[in-house]
Amino acid sequence: MNLNRKEIVSRHNPVLTKPEPLAPLSIGNGRFGFSVDATGLQTFYDDYETPLGTQSNWGWHYTGGRGVYSEKDIAYQTYETYGRKVGYPMKPEDKAEAYHWLRQNPHRLQLGRIAFRLLREDGSEARLSELERLRQELDLWTGIVRSEFVFDGRPVDVVTSCHGEQDAVGVRVSSPLIAENRLQLFVRFPAPDMTNTAWAKSVFPDWGNDDRHRTEADAETATSVVLRRTMDDDGYRVRLEWTAGALERTGAHEFTLRGATGADRLECTIGFAPGDPARTSAAEAESSSAERWSTFWESGGAVDLSGSADERARELERRVVLSQYLTAIHSAGTMPPQETGLMYNSWFGKMHLEMHWWHAAHFPLWGRASLLKNSMDWYNSILPLAKELAASQGYEGARWPKMVGFDGAQSPSPVAPGLIWQQPHPMTLAELIYRVEPDRKTLERYADLVFQSADFMVSYAHWNEERKSFDLGPPLIPAQECHSLHESMNPPYEVEYWKYGLEIALRWAERLQVRANPAWAKVAGAMAPLPQRNGVYLAHERCPDTFTLKNRDHPSMVGALGLLPGTLVDKDVMRNTLRKVQTDWQWESAWGWDFPMCAMTAARLGDAETAVDFLLMEATKNTYLSNGHNYQRPGLTAYLPGNGGLLTAVAMMACGWDGAETGGDCPGFPRNGRWSVRWEGLHPIL
């Protein structure tokens, strides 16, 4: 099947005819992201509810310098763990300063604001509401944004691009306002500090505190300058290049570019790097962007729903196309992404490793395993820290933390240290890569993290002599985080995932022809039964009534079948559970990935109608904005796990899974004559 990929992609180009403060467009290359307002830059920064970010994989900062505090500076809370005490860095009562510093550091940097200064005839600055005849389009096939508008009777045309290989923004603008010196371009740098202990109030950078950082100009020429940025022990550099005009310093951390006398065009690039940024032009940035994105779209998987009669099909296809674009920018870097990607800081810019599967499991399913491999090597780099964490708690192997910066050190939290469902993620992600690249090189690349993960898992599981099975917890907090650390025991998803992860380790040992740890098979073969009552699965064994007392947050019990093959699952019980979740769950409390999770469960149960209903359920947390981002709530207007989960579910529903009765013939889509699903380049899920 040869799908017209350019037609599929281009019919979903976002086209905005008015400012959309919740839904700024973004460009990027997987390592660097830049989001824009209606002008094609970040001109009306304060008018946007979603922060306009300029972020990278490499740009991080420690407030006051590195090592101001360490985990030794906070009191660990100890929890009874089958006859011994195990410490967790939960929230201490009397170590608030150290606690908040460790949660906030290192944090991801807002590298700078690139904006226009639009001036009225009297020299005062324009308001967003004064822009007329606005039209802005993101060409998904090239990754380039074109913005057109009229201000004060003068037209403005802006082309914005991101270089495919360099962390550089290209800008071309034409307008009579340039010759009148009423359209200028400026770059401004914020202070690096995190000053608010609640992350939702720290998403907007600090544009004051000029004395907390330095911006110095080096290597100046008539058409270029390198700016050296310094904050505490950290820093980076910014290169500005322009074809004509003059740059001047207009503030402690601001530089303004004005066009040449009488010129109605302005062209420049702004590049960011830990060292000296490479030189490039706006034309080179556009060409590089177009090459990168056309190559992206022409490779990997594609899905065409245009022949469907179901009125929801076009919206699903839109979400699929835009989610591919967004995850390629925001979730394909050299380390797991934060939940808002490279848009702006959520949870101080740190990664949530339990979300990595949701961000990136779809890449190999869509034939783009290389984009997942970018971040998988990061696990190998922090493996020593993960082994230290396990040993500090008396366990073997490597325990993966939950909330981390680039350095891999776990963050203290009332919840994060108690989660365990991130533990099998690197194993499953490695297995997905192997399924599409089944060679010894893949096995050797990830074998250590697979085996060390398994060693922790068997060390963590506790033998229940009375039941003759292995228990998980307490202490633990399930994926449904509203349960107590010291009470939760044997949550269904985690129990099933423990078994599945250990079976992956056994397969890898067999493939590599090395001796497996005998405990892997022993524990995998005797995991605790999945807890149920009244014909439905419980959140965990000690939860008296999930659907009356705790029917909020993630309905993670359904993840035991859907994300996973569910070899411990009774399908009739899971079918009852899913129906109960569909009708009784507090969906306003759910999260974006819960909807594709339930869709995958429905698909494996053979209920394709319900699978589609879950994917497209009308709920606040299942909203996909005009820019394609999965909206959750004020302050969290971009949520990449939802986008990644959607792509995983659609690939599964189209291409199938191991053991699907209809093989790769769209087993997860309804066979009611209203869905036409044409696809190519997809791979089945495990």
Secondary structure by P-SEA (a helix, b strand, c coil): cccaaaaaaaaacccccccccccccccccccbbbbbcccccccccccccccccccccccccccccccccccccbbbbbcccccbbbbcccccccaaaaaaaaaacccccccbbbbbbcccccccccccccccbbbbbccccccbbbbbbccccbbbbbbbbbbccccbbbbbbbccccccccbbbbccccccccccccccccccccccccccbbbbbccccccbbbbbbbcccccbbbbbbbcbbbbbbccccbbbbbcccccccccbbbbbcccbbbbbcaaaaaaaaaaaaaaaaaccbbbbcccccccaaaaaaaaaaaaaaaaaccccccccccccccccccccccccccccccccccccccccaaaaaaaccccccaaaaaaaaaaaaccccbbbbcccccccbbbbcccccccccccaaaaaaaaaaaaacccaaaaaacaaaaaaaaaaaaaaccccccccbbbccccccccccccccccccccaaaaaaaaaaaaaaaaaaaaacccccaaaaaaaaccccccccccccccccccccccccccccccccccccccccccccaaaaaaaaaaaaaccccccccccaaaaaaaaaaaaaccaaaaaaaaccccccccccccccccccccccccaaaaaaaaaaaaaaaccccccccccccccccccccbbbbbccccccc
